[in-house]
């Protein structure tokens, strides 16, 4: 073969390779962008939304259920995940299950108070003595100079039943 013919054939081969590469890339991109959406699984008014919040401070899980809003019926999992960005969205037993975690104590644990020590300071905590706790407020009362019996009670934690009892305990420690 002479040189001009070789160049023509080489040009044809190069164009063919470029065209084949472009077609392969186009097919790959179209397959990636046209993936089938996740299946529609929520169809009726009987679908429930189950929310579960795990509280990091105490490890308790608070669970609630409600009906799936009409506006969300028929949506697929991807669409629902975009509606609930702070939640882990899954399907379980035909229901939409939303799970997440939050710092601190659950509402039930925050319903309990006790007075204890944080270093050398008398402090009010949410929670229960010996269990998970979260700082509610610092009292400014120093443990230095308190009677030994009061210190032992504070180290163990003094459970508080009411705001009135809290005021009485703190007043007693200040005197």
C-alpha positions as CSV (number, residue, x, y, z in Angstrom):
1,X,0.0,0.0,0.0
2,X,1.2,3.4,-0.7
3,X,1.5,6.2,1.9
4,X,-1.6,8.2,1.0
5,X,-3.9,5.1,1.1
6,X,-2.4,4.1,4.5
7,X,-3.2,7.6,5.9
8,X,-6.8,7.3,4.6
9,X,-7.2,3.9,6.2
10,X,-5.6,5.1,9.4
11,X,-7.9,8.1,9.5
12,X,-11.0,5.8,8.9
13,X,-9.8,3.5,11.8
14,X,-9.3,6.5,14.1
15,X,-12.7,7.9,13.3
16,X,-14.2,4.5,13.9
17,X,-12.5,4.1,17.3
18,X,-13.6,7.6,18.3
19,X,-17.2,6.9,17.2
20,X,-17.2,3.6,19.1
21,X,-15.9,5.3,22.2
22,X,-18.4,8.0,22.0
23,X,-21.3,5.5,21.6
24,X,-20.0,3.5,24.6
25,X,-19.8,6.6,26.7
26,X,-23.3,7.8,25.7
27,X,-24.8,4.4,26.6
28,X,-23.0,4.3,30.0
29,X,-24.2,7.9,30.8
30,X,-27.8,7.2,29.6
31,X,-27.9,4.0,31.7
32,X,-26.6,5.9,34.8
33,X,-29.0,8.8,34.4
34,X,-32.0,6.8,33.5
35,X,-31.8,4.3,36.3
36,X,-35.2,3.1,37.3
37,X,-36.5,5.0,40.4
38,X,-37.1,3.0,43.5
39,X,-40.4,1.3,43.5
40,X,-43.6,3.0,44.6
41,X,-44.7,1.3,47.7
42,X,-46.9,3.7,49.5
43,X,-50.4,3.6,47.9
44,X,-53.1,3.8,50.5
45,X,-54.3,5.7,53.5
46,X,-53.4,2.8,55.8
47,X,-49.7,3.4,55.4
48,X,-48.2,4.6,58.6
49,X,-45.1,6.8,59.3
50,X,-43.1,5.3,62.2
51,X,-40.7,7.8,63.7
52,X,-37.9,6.6,66.1
53,X,-35.6,9.0,67.8
54,X,-32.7,7.6,69.8
55,X,-31.3,9.9,72.5
56,X,-27.5,9.7,72.8
57,X,-27.5,10.8,76.5
58,X,-29.6,8.0,77.8
59,X,-29.9,5.6,74.9
60,X,-33.7,5.6,75.1
61,X,-35.8,5.3,71.9
62,X,-38.9,7.4,71.6
63,X,-41.3,6.0,69.0
64,X,-44.4,7.6,67.5
65,X,-46.7,6.7,64.6
66,X,-49.0,8.7,62.4
67,X,-50.8,8.4,59.1
68,X,-48.8,9.1,56.0
69,X,-50.0,12.5,54.7
70,X,-52.0,12.3,51.4
71,X,-49.5,14.5,49.7
72,X,-46.8,11.8,50.2
73,X,-48.8,8.8,49.2
74,X,-47.4,7.3,46.0
75,X,-43.9,8.7,46.4
76,X,-40.9,6.4,46.0
77,X,-38.2,6.0,48.6
78,X,-35.8,8.5,46.9
79,X,-38.5,11.2,46.9
80,X,-39.4,10.5,50.5
81,X,-35.7,10.7,51.5
82,X,-35.5,14.2,50.0
83,X,-38.5,15.2,52.1
84,X,-36.9,13.9,55.3
85,X,-33.2,14.9,55.0
86,X,-32.4,14.6,58.7
87,X,-33.8,11.1,58.9
88,X,-32.7,7.6,57.8
89,X,-35.7,6.6,55.6
90,X,-36.5,3.0,55.1
91,X,-39.6,0.8,54.5
92,X,-40.6,-1.8,57.0
93,X,-43.7,-4.0,56.9
94,X,-45.2,-1.6,54.3
95,X,-44.7,1.4,56.5
96,X,-42.4,4.4,56.2
97,X,-39.8,4.1,58.9
98,X,-37.9,7.3,59.9
99,X,-35.0,7.0,62.4
100,X,-32.5,9.5,63.8
101,X,-30.5,10.2,66.9
102,X,-30.3,13.4,69.0
103,X,-27.9,14.5,71.6
104,X,-28.9,14.7,75.3
105,X,-31.6,13.0,77.3
106,X,-35.1,11.9,76.2
107,X,-38.1,13.8,77.4
108,X,-38.9,11.2,80.1
109,X,-35.4,11.4,81.6
110,X,-35.5,15.2,81.4
111,X,-38.7,15.0,83.5
112,X,-36.5,13.9,86.5
113,X,-34.3,16.2,88.5
114,X,-31.7,15.7,91.2
115,X,-29.1,17.8,93.0
116,X,-25.6,16.6,93.0
117,X,-22.0,17.7,92.7
118,X,-20.0,18.8,89.7
119,X,-16.5,19.1,91.1
120,X,-16.8,21.2,94.1
121,X,-20.1,22.9,93.1
122,X,-23.6,22.0,94.0
123,X,-25.4,21.5,90.7
124,X,-28.9,20.6,89.5
125,X,-29.1,17.8,86.9
126,X,-31.8,16.3,84.6
127,X,-31.9,12.5,85.0
128,X,-31.6,10.2,88.0
129,X,-28.8,9.7,90.5
130,X,-26.6,6.9,89.3
131,X,-28.1,7.1,85.8
132,X,-27.6,9.2,82.8
133,X,-27.6,12.9,83.6
134,X,-27.4,16.3,81.9
135,X,-26.6,19.6,83.5
136,X,-29.7,21.8,84.1
137,X,-28.1,24.6,86.1
138,X,-25.2,25.6,88.3
139,X,-26.1,26.9,91.7
140,X,-23.0,28.8,92.6
141,X,-23.0,26.9,96.0
142,X,-19.6,25.6,96.9
143,X,-19.3,22.1,98.5
144,X,-16.5,23.4,100.7
145,X,-17.7,23.8,104.2
146,X,-20.8,21.7,103.8
147,X,-21.5,19.1,106.6
148,X,-20.2,15.6,105.8
149,X,-23.8,14.2,105.8
150,X,-24.8,16.8,103.1
151,X,-21.7,15.9,101.0
152,X,-22.6,12.2,101.2
153,X,-26.2,13.0,100.1
154,X,-24.9,15.2,97.2
155,X,-22.4,12.5,96.1
156,X,-25.2,10.0,95.9
157,X,-27.6,12.5,94.3
158,X,-30.7,14.0,95.9
159,X,-33.8,13.2,93.8
160,X,-36.2,16.2,93.4
161,X,-40.0,15.8,93.1
162,X,-41.0,19.4,92.7
163,X,-39.8,23.0,92.2
164,X,-40.7,23.7,95.9
165,X,-38.6,20.8,97.1
166,X,-35.7,22.0,94.9
167,X,-35.9,25.4,96.5
168,X,-36.0,23.9,100.0
169,X,-32.9,21.7,99.3
170,X,-30.9,24.6,97.8
171,X,-31.9,26.9,100.7
172,X,-30.8,24.3,103.2
173,X,-27.4,23.9,101.5
174,X,-26.9,27.7,101.5
175,X,-27.4,28.0,105.2
